[in-house]
Amino acid sequence: MTERDERFGKDLRDLEVPEHRPGFQASLRTELERSRVQRRRWRRLLPPPRWGLGIAAATAAVVVLFIGIRGPGGTGVGPPEANAARIGERIARALREAQSLEGVLVVRDTLGGGHTLRWSFALRSNGDFRMHQLPRDGFSLYRAQTGVETTIAETEPTVYGLRRGLAPGPPDEGPTEFLLQRDLGALVRALVENPQAEVREGSYRGREVWIVDLDQSLRLVIPEEASDHVRLTVDQETGLPLRVVETDRGRLVGEIAIENPTVNSAVPADFTIVIPAGSRADRSDVGFRPVPLEKASAIVDYEPLLPTSIPAGYRRAETAVARETFPTAQGRNPISRGVVSTAYRRGLDRFIVTTRLVGEKPGAWGDPLFVNENVRNNPTVVRFTQGVLAGRQGRRLVAAGATPHVWALTQRLVVSVSGDLSGDELFGVANALEALRR
């Protein structure tokens, strides 16, 4: 064994290896140190390993589950014969109409004896969010127009995280809420598109409620932990979702609840964060920069794609461009180059149109929004009839645990449309994509 190892070592030393690019060693040391510090910070912010919900990641769970919902005419009283589809539609309507949401989020799991975490939060329809971990002083603040997220760990106040160059959202690396953003529309779609889900009446903390049971795996609390059932509790009087519980074969996996929710508050939250005096920034850069859409082509060397038709109420909110950024699909795809990511918003709803260069190996590309093997990745094949994708095939996936999306390849581009849309709406947006003409 020793003789073989010595021969192998000599062969390696004799290899002619080109010099690293200038600055490689310094860049490598910086990246290793950044990763080490960031892992340490998040371990201190969160409970023991395997807890899957960061303080800003909880934001997406808040949006999914806990919106005050009004019935027709603003009475707050829903139809007595409510079923899962109607409840899902009411949640969807609330997402469309809400301009802000504040409250206290409570998240519980059962790993290692169980953990319970609490955050106060505030969301805005422009994509900004602020989270405050209770009772400690950990904070996270994200501003969508700048693509910058600032994080302060109460246990390490001398260093604060400053992540810039973030994409508006999936499939590229966006703010920390990307951990659960795939579920933003998933729960609503699971309700709307599964009218056979069981609905019954009951009571919860003195309130008359609807209890909705779905045989779904959303993995809201712990993405890596298996679950096979979701129970959603909705207040009959206000239509407010009060709690969601995930179980696996009857065993509790996780629970999310909200306290003191306020929609469209007359006194908006203070979206500022105070950096401790004398602290230093731990900086990272994903590579995106906010730009006016009409200037994107000069950066990526192709005309961005825009839908000529979008669902009612949506508006184009922000565009970010990256010359080069990280691979999508958890590293399964090539490095992304020439990426244009445009967010469309409607209340707290959002969908994103992205394009990126295919490069020299079109066959290397798979679904940009691939989550993991635990999600039911059974996409529907679709064929486009209009726009730049006319005549081409694509893949559409609307499933619990994954961001609803459709994607396709052209000779030059990887195209995706993802977010809070139904399957038909996703196809409609992608089918209406045209190159920007100035």
C-alpha positions in Angstrom: 0.0 0.0 0.0 2.8 2.4 1.0 4.8 1.8 -2.2 1.7 2.3 -4.4 0.9 5.6 -2.6 4.4 6.8 -3.1 4.3 6.1 -6.8 0.9 7.8 -7.1 2.2 10.8 -5.2 5.2 11.1 -7.5 3.0 10.9 -10.6 0.8 13.7 -9.3 3.9 15.9 -8.5 5.3 15.3 -12.0 2.1 16.5 -13.7 2.3 19.8 -15.5 -0.4 21.9 -13.9 -1.1 25.5 -15.2 -0.8 28.4 -12.9 -4.0 29.6 -11.1 -5.4 32.8 -12.3 -4.1 36.0 -10.5 -5.7 36.4 -7.1 -6.9 32.8 -6.9 -5.4 31.9 -3.6 -6.7 35.1 -1.9 -10.1 34.6 -3.4 -10.2 31.0 -2.2 -9.2 32.0 1.3 -11.9 34.7 1.3 -14.6 32.3 0.2 -13.7 29.6 2.7 -13.6 32.2 5.5 -17.0 33.6 4.4 -18.6 30.2 4.3 -17.2 29.3 7.7 -18.4 32.5 9.4 -21.8 32.3 7.7 -22.3 28.6 8.8 -21.3 29.6 12.4 -23.7 32.5 12.4 -26.7 30.6 11.2 -26.0 27.8 13.7 -26.1 30.3 16.4 -29.3 31.9 15.1 -31.1 28.6 14.8 -31.6 25.5 17.0 -29.5 22.4 16.7 -28.7 20.8 13.3 -31.5 19.7 10.9 -33.7 22.6 11.8 -34.8 23.7 8.3 -36.3 27.2 8.9 -34.2 30.3 8.9 -35.5 33.5 10.5 -36.2 35.1 7.1 -37.2 31.7 5.6 -40.2 31.8 7.9 -41.4 34.8 5.9 -42.6 32.6 3.2 -44.5 30.4 5.6 -46.1 33.4 7.0 -47.3 34.6 3.6 -48.6 31.1 2.7 -50.5 30.4 5.8 -51.5 33.4 7.7 -53.4 36.2 5.9 -56.5 37.8 7.2 -59.2 36.9 4.7 -62.4 38.8 3.9 -65.5 37.3 2.4 -67.7 38.9 -0.3 -68.7 42.4 0.6 -66.0 42.6 3.3 -68.2 40.8 5.9 -65.6 38.3 6.7 -68.2 35.5 6.7 -67.6 32.7 4.3 -70.1 30.4 2.7 -71.5 27.7 5.1 -70.9 25.0 2.6 -67.2 25.8 2.3 -64.9 23.2 0.8 -61.2 23.0 0.3 -61.3 24.7 -3.1 -63.3 27.7 -1.7 -61.0 28.1 1.2 -58.0 28.0 -1.2 -59.6 30.6 -3.4 -60.2 32.9 -0.3 -56.5 32.5 0.7 -55.5 33.4 -2.9 -57.8 36.4 -2.9 -56.2 37.6 0.4 -52.7 37.2 -1.1 -53.8 39.4 -4.1 -55.3 42.1 -2.0 -53.0 42.4 1.0 -50.4 45.2 0.9 -48.7 44.4 4.2 -48.7 41.7 6.8 -47.4 41.8 10.4 -47.6 39.5 13.4 -45.7 37.0 15.5 -44.8 33.6 14.0 -44.4 30.5 16.1 -42.8 27.4 14.7 -42.4 24.1 16.5 -40.7 20.8 15.6 -40.1 17.6 17.5 -36.5 16.8 16.6 -34.1 16.2 19.5 -36.8 16.7 22.1 -38.5 19.5 20.3 -37.9 23.2 19.6 -40.1 26.2 19.6 -39.0 29.5 17.9 -40.7 32.9 17.7 -40.3 35.8 15.4 -42.0 39.1 14.9 -42.3 39.9 11.2 -43.4 42.5 8.7 -43.9 42.0 5.0 -44.7 44.5 2.2 -46.2 43.9 -1.2 -43.1 45.4 -2.8 -41.1 42.3 -1.6 -39.4 43.9 1.5 -39.4 42.0 4.7 -38.1 42.4 8.3 -37.8 39.6 10.9 -36.9 39.9 14.6 -36.1 36.7 16.5 -37.7 36.7 20.0 -36.7 37.1 22.7 -33.2 37.7 21.4 -32.0 40.5 19.1 -31.4 38.6 15.9 -32.6 40.6 12.8 -33.0 40.1 9.1 -33.9 42.9 6.7 -34.3 42.6 2.9 -35.1 45.3 0.4 -36.3 44.0 -3.0 -35.3 47.1 -5.1 -31.7 46.9 -4.1 -31.4 43.1 -3.8 -29.6 43.4 -0.5 -30.2 41.5 2.7 -28.7 42.4 6.1 -28.6 39.9 9.0 -27.5 40.5 12.6 -26.9 37.5 14.9 -27.6 38.4 18.6 -24.9 35.9 19.6 -22.3 37.6 17.4 -23.0 41.3 17.2 -19.5 42.3 16.1 -20.1 40.7 12.7 -23.2 41.3 10.5 -24.1 39.6 7.3 -24.4 41.7 4.1 -25.6 39.7 1.1 -25.9 41.7 -2.1 -26.5 40.9 -5.7 -29.6 38.7 -4.8 -32.1 37.7 -7.5 -35.8 38.6 -7.0 -36.4 34.9 -6.3 -36.4 31.3 -7.8 -34.8 29.7 -9.6 -31.8 31.8 -8.7 -30.4 32.6 -5.2 -32.6 35.3 -3.6 -33.2 36.4 -0.1 -33.2 33.9 2.7 -36.9 33.2 2.3 -36.0 31.1 -0.8 -35.8 28.2 1.6 -39.6 28.1 1.7 -40.6 30.3 -1.2 -41.4 27.2 -3.2 -44.4 26.7 -0.8 -45.8 30.2 -1.3 -48.3 29.1 -3.9 -48.1 25.4 -3.2 -50.5 25.3 -0.3 -53.0 27.5 -2.1 -52.8 25.4 -5.2 -53.1 22.2 -3.3 -56.3 23.5 -1.8 -57.7 24.9 -5.1 -56.7 22.0 -7.3 -57.7 19.3 -4.8 -61.4 19.9 -4.1 -61.7 16.4 -2.7 -59.6 17.3 0.4 -61.6 16.6 3.6 -63.2 19.6 5.3 -65.0 19.5 8.6 -66.1 21.9 11.3 -64.6 22.1 14.7 -63.3 24.5 17.4 -59.8 25.8 18.2 -59.1 28.0 21.2 -62.7 29.0 21.5 -63.2 29.8 17.8 -65.4 28.0 15.3 -63.1 26.7 12.6 -62.9 24.7 9.4 -60.3 21.9 9.5 -58.9 20.9 6.2 -57.0 17.7 5.9 -54.8 17.0 2.9 -52.6 14.0 2.1 -49.7 16.2 1.0 -46.0 16.6 1.9 -45.3 20.3 2.1 -42.2 20.1 4.3 -42.9 23.5 5.6 -40.9 23.2 8.9 -38.2 20.8 8.1 -37.6 20.4 4.3 -35.5 17.2 4.9 -38.1 15.5 7.1 -40.7 13.3 5.6 -44.4 14.1 6.0 -47.5 12.7 4.5 -50.3 14.7 5.9 -51.2 18.4 6.4 -54.0 19.8 8.7 -54.9 23.4 8.2 -57.1 25.2 10.7 -59.1 28.2 9.4 -61.2 30.6 11.5 -64.8 30.6 10.2 -65.6 34.1 11.2 -62.6 35.9 9.7 -61.3 33.3 7.3 -58.0 33.5 9.0 -55.7 30.4 8.9 -54.7 29.9 12.5 -52.5 26.8 12.4 -50.9 24.2 10.1 -49.7 20.9 11.4 -47.6 18.4 9.4 -47.4 14.7 10.4 -45.8 11.5 9.1 -47.9 8.4 9.7 -49.5 10.1 12.6 -46.3 11.4 14.2 -46.0 15.2 14.6 -43.3 16.6 12.3 -43.9 20.3 12.6 -46.4 23.0 13.5 -46.7 26.7 12.4 -49.1 29.2 14.1 -49.5 32.9 14.2 -50.2 35.4 16.9 -51.7 38.9 16.6 -51.8 39.0 12.7 -52.4 42.4 11.2 -53.2 42.9 7.5 -52.7 46.4 5.9 -51.7 48.0 9.1 -52.5 51.8 9.3 -49.1 52.2 11.0 -46.5 50.5 8.8 -43.5 48.7 10.4 -40.2 50.5 10.6 -38.2 48.9 7.9 -34.8 49.8 9.2 -32.0 47.9 11.0 -29.4 49.3 13.4 -25.9 48.0 12.9 -24.1 47.7 16.2 -21.3 50.3 16.5 -17.9 48.9 15.8 -19.1 45.8 14.0 -17.8 44.7 10.6 -19.6 43.4 7.6 -19.3 39.8 6.4 -20.0 40.4 2.7 -21.1 38.1 0.0 -22.3 38.7 -3.6 -24.5 36.5 -5.7 -23.9 38.6 -8.8 -27.2 40.2 -9.7 -27.7 43.9 -10.1 -31.0 45.8 -10.4 -31.4 47.5 -13.8 -34.1 49.0 -15.9 -35.4 46.3 -18.2 -34.6 48.2 -21.3 -30.9 48.3 -20.3 -30.6 44.5 -19.7 -29.8 43.6 -23.3 -26.5 45.6 -23.2 -25.3 43.4 -20.3 -26.5 39.9 -21.4 -26.1 40.4 -25.2 -29.7 39.3 -26.0 -33.1 40.8 -25.8 -35.0 39.9 -22.6 -38.3 38.2 -22.9 -41.5 39.8 -21.7 -45.1 38.3 -21.5 -47.5 40.2 -23.7 -50.3 38.9 -21.4 -50.3 38.4 -17.6 -53.0 37.6 -15.1 -55.1 40.6 -13.9 -53.7 42.7 -11.2 -50.1 41.9 -11.7 -47.5 44.5 -12.5 -43.8 44.4 -13.4 -41.9 45.2 -10.2 -38.2 44.8 -10.5 -35.6 43.4 -12.9 -32.1 42.1 -11.9 -29.3 41.0 -14.3 -26.3 38.8 -13.6 -23.4 38.3 -16.1 -22.6 35.1 -14.1 -24.1 33.5 -11.0 -24.5 30.1 -9.3 -25.9 27.0 -10.9 -29.6 26.4 -10.4 -31.3 23.1 -9.3 -28.9 22.7 -6.3 -25.9 22.6 -8.5 -27.2 20.1 -11.1 -27.2 22.6 -13.9 -24.2 24.5 -15.5 -23.1 27.8 -14.1 -25.7 30.4 -15.1 -24.5 33.2 -17.4 -26.4 36.1 -18.9 -29.4 35.9 -16.5 -32.3 38.2 -16.6 -34.8 37.8 -13.7 -38.0 39.9 -13.6 -40.5 39.9 -10.8 -44.2 40.6 -11.3 -46.2 41.4 -8.1 -49.9 41.6 -7.1 -50.4 42.2 -3.4 -48.3 39.5 -1.7 -48.4 37.3 -4.8 -45.4 37.1 -7.0 -44.2 35.3 -10.2 -40.8 35.5 -11.9 -39.8 35.3 -15.5 -36.1 34.3 -16.0 -33.9 33.7 -19.0 -30.3 32.5 -19.1 -27.9 31.5 -21.8 -27.8 27.8 -22.7 -24.1 27.8 -23.6 -22.3 25.1 -25.5 -24.0 22.1 -23.9 -27.8 22.3 -24.2 -28.1 18.7 -23.1 -26.6 19.5 -19.7 -29.7 21.5 -18.6 -32.5 20.1 -16.4 -35.3 21.7 -14.6 -34.0 25.0 -13.1 -36.4 24.7 -10.2 -35.6 21.1 -9.2 -36.1 20.8 -5.4 -35.0 17.3 -4.4 -35.9 13.7 -4.9 -38.4 13.8 -2.0 -40.7 16.1 -4.0 -43.0 14.5 -6.5 -41.3 15.8 -9.6 -43.8 14.6 -12.2 -44.1 17.5 -14.6 -46.7 17.7 -17.4 -45.4 18.1 -20.9 -46.8 21.2 -22.6 -46.4 22.5 -26.2 -46.4 26.2 -26.8 -48.4 27.7 -29.6 -47.4 31.4 -29.6 -44.5 33.8 -28.9 -40.8 32.9 -28.9 -41.6 29.4 -27.6 -44.1 28.5 -30.4 -43.7 25.0 -31.5 -41.5 24.0 -28.6 -42.1 21.6 -25.7 -41.8 22.6 -22.1 -42.4 21.1 -18.7 -44.9 22.3 -16.1 -45.0 21.4 -12.5 -47.6 22.3 -9.9 -47.1 20.2 -6.8 -47.0 20.6 -3.1 -43.4 21.2 -1.9 -42.2 22.8 -5.1 -42.6 26.3 -6.6 -45.2 26.1 -9.3 -43.4 26.6 -12.6 -43.0 26.0 -16.3 -39.7 25.9 -18.1 -38.3 25.3 -21.7 -35.2 25.5 -23.8 -34.7 27.5 -27.0 -31.6 27.3 -29.1 -30.0 30.0 -27.0 -31.9 30.4 -23.8 -33.2 28.5 -20.7 -36.6 30.0 -20.0 -38.7 29.7 -16.8 -41.9 31.2 -15.3 -42.4 30.4 -11.6 -44.5 31.6 -8.7 -48.0 32.1 -7.4 -49.9 31.0 -10.5 -52.1 28.1 -11.5 -51.0 25.6 -14.1 -53.0 27.3 -16.8 -51.7 30.8 -15.8 -48.1 29.6 -15.9 -48.6 28.2 -19.4 -50.4 31.4 -20.5 -47.5 33.6 -19.4 -44.9 31.4 -21.0 -47.0 31.1 -24.1 -47.1 34.9 -24.4 -43.3 35.6 -24.1 -41.9 37.9 -26.8 -38.5 39.5 -27.1 -38.4 43.1 -25.8 -38.7 45.5 -28.7 -37.5 49.1 -28.0 
